[in-house]
Amino acid sequence: MRPGPAGRLSRLLVGCHPRRWRERYGEEMLDVLDQHHPTGRTVVNLWGSAVTAHLDPAYRTDRLSPARLRRAALMSAAIAAPLALVLGPVGYGIWQDDHWHPAADEGLVSAAFSEHATILVTAFGQAIDGVDMVWDVADLSRPRRLSQFEGGQPTALSPDGRTVATVTFSGRTALWNVAGPRHPTQIATLPGSDFRHLNPPLRGQAFSPDGQILATAYYDQVFLWDVTTPARPRLLRTLDAPVTSSAGSSSQIPFSPQDLAFSAGGRVLASATGTDQVTVWNVSDPARAYRLATADSTGDFVQGFALSPRGDLLAVLGSNGTVLVYSLADPARPVRTATIRGLLTRARYPDGQSQPDEVLCGGCILASYAVAFTPDGHTLTVVVDRTEMSANSGRDTVFSWPVTGSGTLGAAVTTAARDVADSQPFIAPGDRTVLGGPGDSHAWHAWPLP
């Protein structure tokens, strides 16, 4: 294969080294270049090597005279001038690969509201090239964008609306101060050197109701951080959550946007990091947090879950369209109180007529989901964003059931639908609104639930 520009320049620079250096290392270096793909960095390294070798006494036969020094300087300049023209674009490409720069075609992947502030933070895309945007939503029908900064999925907003936990280009958790929402400032990056072995990287984040604890979820571990002073986060506890999913191997586990949730009192944390189970933890003393129980499987990957406002009910939604409700009256012994199956089929075929299996798009992800309780806890709502063969078509179907205090669901289900091609729906708290957006732009829309 014919070498590219970087390969040809690299071979040229090998020939620019002193004769003694070439006699000793030249053939070996050319063999290395033949076996590997030279890059812009290879060229820069060889240029520096040629310059220093000309000044190194080990490769000179006479003392370093002013004339020899001038020749070395002229050779360095002669090499550097054309390299600057050639390597400018190469260097810019290397810089782009190693630094964050926002993409313009990423879809909505997270929406974070605050209970005590009129701002919304939306995340578009994952860590690489992802972006967070801050919006004034005093009037949700007329949102105003205030700022944007490095971020992506997952993103969480503290209850007081002053701190955003998001993800950096390198995959670590970053804390941003958005008390001045027009001018966000990054205030801390949570240490990540101990977690580099974790793959996939950061999957979920959630603040406790008092905003003092931040939970961050990886594939099989959850970390609890004291963020009372956000500029100085302190690790309190590491929770091991081994994956024992029966739904598939780790390489098949989908990314779920709702991996963590605290109970209203902050004493219980629920977590699901892409498995078919939800684990319940006692975090009343975060430094001594421990596992309480694991809810039984939905039979497929958990795509979302929600805790009721009082924290005594847990609703779990599987990727096959199954909803399970548990009573957490005793969090150490979750009791299933309701099971609803077949939501995906009911969303795709509202007339009840069966369709050929091939219409369901084989092995692709068939739908995205959102699940939430109403603020009074009396209604459970599930949004099914069905996926069509065409990326430009789709439908959000909303199912709502009355919920009793014991966790049973009433038979009188309410159904509503809206034709819209979303990448992921979200349910806003309080005002009963669904958020969504196309999968190829920094855009989103909101529509009220019935």
C-alpha positions in Angstrom: 0.0 0.0 0.0 1.3 3.4 -1.0 2.1 5.5 2.1 0.1 8.7 2.7 1.5 12.2 3.2 2.4 11.5 6.9 4.2 8.3 5.8 6.2 9.9 3.1 7.2 12.8 5.3 8.3 10.4 8.0 10.6 8.5 5.6 12.0 11.8 4.4 12.8 12.9 8.0 14.6 9.6 8.7 17.0 10.6 5.8 17.5 14.1 7.4 19.2 12.5 10.5 23.0 12.5 10.7 24.9 9.8 8.9 26.0 8.0 12.1 22.4 8.0 13.4 21.1 6.6 10.1 23.8 3.8 10.1 22.7 2.8 13.5 18.9 3.2 13.5 17.8 4.1 9.9 16.9 0.6 8.7 15.1 -0.3 11.9 13.1 3.0 11.8 12.1 2.4 8.2 10.9 -1.1 9.1 8.8 0.4 12.0 7.2 2.9 9.6 6.4 0.1 7.2 4.6 -1.9 9.9 2.6 1.0 11.4 0.4 3.8 10.2 2.4 7.1 10.6 0.3 10.1 11.8 1.0 13.8 12.2 2.4 13.1 15.6 4.9 10.7 14.0 6.1 13.4 11.7 6.5 15.9 14.5 8.4 13.5 16.7 10.8 12.6 13.8 11.4 16.3 13.1 12.3 16.9 16.7 14.5 13.8 16.7 16.4 15.0 13.5 17.1 18.4 15.1 18.3 17.1 18.4 20.4 14.4 16.7 22.3 17.0 14.7 23.2 18.7 18.0 24.0 15.5 19.9 27.8 14.9 20.3 27.2 11.2 19.8 26.5 11.7 16.2 29.1 14.5 15.4 32.7 13.9 14.3 34.0 17.3 15.2 33.3 19.9 17.9 30.2 22.0 17.7 31.4 24.9 15.7 29.4 28.1 15.0 29.2 27.0 11.3 27.8 23.6 12.2 25.3 25.2 14.6 24.2 27.5 11.7 23.8 24.5 9.4 21.7 22.7 12.0 19.5 25.8 12.4 19.1 26.2 8.7 18.2 22.5 8.3 15.7 22.8 11.1 14.1 25.8 9.4 14.1 24.1 6.0 12.3 21.1 7.5 9.9 23.1 9.6 8.6 25.5 6.9 7.0 22.8 4.6 5.9 20.8 7.6 4.0 23.8 9.0 2.0 24.0 5.7 1.4 20.2 5.6 0.8 19.6 9.3 -1.4 22.6 10.0 -4.6 20.7 8.9 -3.2 17.5 10.5 -2.6 19.2 13.8 -6.0 20.8 13.8 -7.5 17.3 13.2 -5.5 15.9 16.1 -6.7 18.8 18.3 -10.3 18.2 17.3 -10.0 14.5 18.2 -8.7 15.3 21.7 -10.9 18.3 22.6 -14.6 18.9 23.0 -16.4 20.8 20.2 -20.2 20.8 20.0 -21.9 18.9 17.2 -25.0 20.4 15.5 -26.8 17.1 14.7 -27.3 15.4 18.0 -30.8 14.6 19.4 -32.3 15.2 22.8 -31.0 12.5 25.3 -31.7 14.1 28.7 -34.0 16.8 30.2 -33.4 18.0 33.8 -35.9 20.2 35.7 -35.5 21.9 39.1 -38.2 22.0 41.7 -37.4 25.5 42.8 -36.2 27.2 39.7 -37.7 28.1 36.4 -34.9 26.6 34.3 -34.6 23.5 32.2 -31.3 21.8 31.2 -31.4 19.7 28.1 -28.6 17.5 26.9 -28.0 16.6 23.3 -25.7 13.7 22.4 -23.3 11.7 24.5 -20.0 12.8 26.1 -18.1 13.2 22.8 -19.4 16.4 21.1 -22.4 16.5 23.4 -23.8 19.8 24.7 -25.9 21.0 27.6 -28.3 23.9 27.1 -29.9 26.0 29.8 -33.4 27.4 29.1 -35.7 29.8 30.9 -39.0 27.9 31.1 -41.1 30.3 33.2 -43.5 29.8 30.3 -42.8 26.4 28.9 -44.7 27.2 25.7 -42.1 30.0 25.0 -38.7 28.7 26.2 -35.7 31.0 25.9 -32.2 29.6 25.5 -29.8 31.2 28.0 -26.5 29.4 27.4 -24.8 26.2 26.4 -21.7 24.3 27.6 -19.8 21.0 27.3 -22.0 18.1 28.4 -24.3 15.3 27.2 -25.9 12.2 28.6 -26.3 11.8 31.6 -27.2 15.2 33.0 -28.9 16.1 36.3 -29.9 19.4 37.9 -29.8 20.0 41.7 -33.1 20.7 43.5 -32.2 24.4 44.0 -31.3 24.8 40.3 -27.8 26.0 41.0 -25.7 23.0 40.0 -25.6 20.8 37.0 -23.9 17.4 37.0 -23.1 16.4 33.4 -20.3 14.5 31.6 -17.0 15.7 30.2 -15.4 14.9 26.9 -13.3 12.3 28.7 -16.3 10.6 30.3 -16.0 11.9 33.8 -18.6 13.7 35.9 -18.3 17.5 35.7 -20.1 20.0 38.1 -21.2 23.3 36.6 -22.5 26.4 38.5 -25.7 27.7 36.7 -26.8 30.1 39.4 -26.1 32.7 36.7 -27.8 30.7 33.9 -26.5 32.9 31.2 -22.9 32.3 32.2 -22.4 28.7 33.5 -18.9 28.0 35.0 -17.3 24.6 35.6 -16.5 24.3 39.2 -15.2 20.7 39.6 -14.5 17.4 37.8 -15.0 14.3 39.9 -11.8 12.1 40.0 -11.9 9.4 37.4 -8.4 7.8 37.5 -9.7 5.0 39.7 -12.6 4.2 37.4 -10.8 4.0 34.0 -11.4 0.3 33.9 -15.1 0.8 33.9 -16.7 0.2 30.5 -19.1 1.6 29.4 -18.5 4.9 31.1 -20.8 7.1 33.1 -24.4 5.9 32.7 -26.6 7.9 35.2 -26.6 10.7 37.8 -29.0 11.9 40.4 -29.0 14.5 43.2 -30.6 13.7 46.6 -33.7 15.8 47.5 -31.6 18.1 49.7 -28.9 18.5 47.0 -26.1 17.3 49.3 -25.5 13.9 47.7 -24.8 13.1 44.1 -25.1 9.5 43.0 -23.2 8.5 39.8 -23.8 5.2 38.1 -21.5 3.1 36.0 -22.2 -0.3 34.5 -21.8 -2.3 37.7 -21.0 0.3 40.4 -22.7 3.3 42.0 -20.7 6.1 43.7 -22.1 8.4 46.3 -20.5 11.9 46.5 -20.8 14.6 49.1 -21.4 17.7 47.1 -22.5 20.0 49.9 -19.6 22.2 48.7 -19.8 21.5 44.9 -16.3 22.9 44.3 -14.9 20.2 46.6 -16.8 16.9 46.0 -15.9 14.1 48.4 -16.4 10.4 47.7 -18.4 8.8 50.5 -19.2 5.3 49.3 -18.8 2.9 46.4 -21.7 0.4 45.9 -21.0 -2.8 44.0 -23.9 -3.7 41.7 -22.7 -6.9 39.9 -24.7 -7.5 36.7 -26.5 -10.8 36.8 -28.9 -9.9 34.0 -30.7 -12.8 32.3 -31.6 -10.5 29.4 -28.3 -10.7 27.5 -24.6 -10.0 27.6 -23.0 -6.7 28.6 -22.3 -5.8 24.9 -26.1 -5.9 24.2 -27.2 -3.8 27.1 -28.9 -0.6 25.9 -28.4 2.8 27.3 -31.2 3.8 29.6 -31.6 7.5 30.5 -33.2 6.8 33.9 -30.7 4.8 35.9 -30.9 6.4 39.3 -33.6 7.9 41.5 -33.8 9.0 45.2 -36.9 8.7 47.3 -38.6 11.9 48.4 -37.0 11.6 51.8 -33.6 10.8 50.4 -33.3 7.6 52.5 -33.7 5.2 49.6 -31.9 5.1 46.2 -33.0 2.9 43.3 -30.6 2.0 40.5 -30.7 0.2 37.2 -27.8 0.4 34.9 -29.1 -1.3 31.8 -29.9 -4.7 33.4 -33.3 -6.4 33.8 -33.5 -5.6 37.5 -33.8 -2.6 39.8 -31.8 -2.5 43.1 -32.9 -0.7 46.2 -30.3 0.8 48.5 -30.5 2.3 52.0 -28.6 5.6 51.8 -29.9 7.2 55.0 -26.2 7.3 56.0 -24.5 7.7 52.6 -21.1 6.8 54.0 -22.5 3.4 55.1 -25.0 2.8 52.4 -26.0 -0.8 51.7 -28.2 -2.9 49.5 -31.7 -3.5 50.7 -33.2 -5.6 47.9 -33.4 -6.3 44.2 -36.8 -6.3 42.5 -37.5 -9.4 40.4 -37.0 -9.2 36.6 -39.3 -7.7 34.1 -38.0 -10.3 31.6 -36.2 -7.7 29.6 -33.9 -4.7 30.0 -35.1 -1.9 32.3 -35.8 1.1 30.2 -37.1 3.4 32.9 -38.4 3.4 36.5 -40.0 5.9 38.9 -40.6 6.3 42.6 -43.9 7.7 43.8 -43.8 11.1 45.6 -44.0 9.4 49.0 -41.4 6.9 48.0 -43.6 3.9 48.9 -44.2 2.7 45.3 -41.8 1.7 42.5 -42.8 1.5 38.9 -40.5 -0.4 36.5 -40.8 -0.4 32.7 -39.1 -3.0 30.6 -38.0 -2.6 27.0 -40.7 -5.1 25.8 -43.5 -2.9 27.1 -44.1 -4.5 30.5 -44.9 -2.4 33.6 -44.4 -3.8 37.1 -45.4 -1.9 40.2 -43.9 -2.7 43.7 -44.9 -1.7 47.1 -41.9 -0.4 49.1 -43.7 -0.2 52.4 -40.8 -2.4 53.6 -38.0 -1.4 51.2 -36.1 -4.5 52.1 -39.0 -6.7 50.8 -40.5 -5.2 47.6 -43.9 -6.7 46.9 -45.3 -6.7 43.4 -48.7 -5.1 43.3 -49.4 -4.8 39.6 -48.3 -6.1 36.2 -49.2 -4.6 32.8 -48.0 -6.3 29.6 -48.1 -5.6 25.9 -47.8 -1.7 25.9 -45.6 -1.7 22.9 -48.1 -3.8 20.8 -51.0 -1.6 22.0 -49.0 1.5 21.0 -48.1 0.2 17.6 -51.5 -1.3 16.8 -54.1 0.8 18.6 -56.9 -0.8 16.5 -55.9 -4.2 17.9 -55.2 -5.7 14.5 -52.1 -8.0 14.4 -49.4 -7.1 11.9 -46.5 -9.2 10.4 -43.5 -9.6 12.6 -41.2 -8.1 10.0 -42.9 -4.7 10.4 -41.3 -4.6 13.9 -37.8 -4.0 12.5 -36.1 -7.3 13.5 -33.3 -6.7 16.0 -33.5 -2.9 16.3 -34.7 -1.1 19.5 -38.5 -0.8 19.0 -39.3 2.1 21.3 -38.2 4.6 23.9 -40.1 5.1 27.1 -40.7 7.5 30.0 -42.5 6.7 33.2 -43.7 8.9 36.1 -46.2 9.3 38.9 -48.3 12.5 39.1 -47.3 14.9 42.0 -50.2 13.6 44.1 -49.2 10.0 43.5 -52.7 9.0 42.3 -51.8 8.4 38.6 -49.1 6.4 36.8 -48.2 7.6 33.3 -46.1 5.8 30.7 -45.1 7.3 27.4 -44.2 4.9 24.5 -42.3 6.5 21.7 -42.6 3.9 19.0 -39.9 3.5 16.3 -40.9 3.1 12.7 -39.0 1.9 9.7 -38.7 5.5 8.6 -36.7 7.8 10.8 -39.1 10.6 9.9 -42.3 9.0 11.3 -43.3 7.9 14.8 -45.9 8.3 17.5 -45.9 9.1 21.2 -48.6 7.1 23.0 -49.5 8.0 26.6 -51.1 5.5 29.0 -52.3 6.6 32.4 -53.8 4.5 35.2 -55.2 5.4 38.6 -53.1 4.2 41.4 -54.4 3.1 44.9 -52.4 3.6 48.0 -51.5 0.0 48.1 -50.0 0.1 44.6 -52.7 -1.6 42.5 -53.7 0.0 39.2 -57.2 0.7 38.2 -58.7 -0.9 35.1 -59.8 2.5 33.6 -56.7 3.2 31.5 -56.6 6.6 29.6 -54.8 6.6 26.3 -53.7 9.5 24.1 -51.4 9.8 21.1 -49.5 12.3 19.0 -47.7 11.8 15.8 -44.2 12.9 16.3 -40.7 11.5 15.4 -38.8 11.7 18.8 -35.6 10.2 19.8 -36.5 10.0 23.5 -39.5 11.3 25.5 -39.4 12.8 29.0 -42.1 13.7 31.4 -41.8 17.1 33.1 -42.7 17.1 36.8 -45.7 19.1 38.1 -47.2 20.5 35.0 -47.7 17.1 33.3 -45.9 17.8 30.0 -44.1 15.5 27.6 -40.8 16.7 26.1 -39.2 15.2 23.0 -37.1 16.0 20.0 -35.8 14.7 16.7 -32.7 12.6 16.7 -30.7 14.8 14.4 -30.8 18.4 15.8 -30.5 20.6 18.9 -34.3 21.0 19.0 -37.1 19.9 21.3 -40.8 20.4 21.8 -43.3 20.1 24.6 -47.0 19.1 24.7 -49.3 18.8 27.6 -50.6 15.5 28.8 -54.4 14.9 28.8 
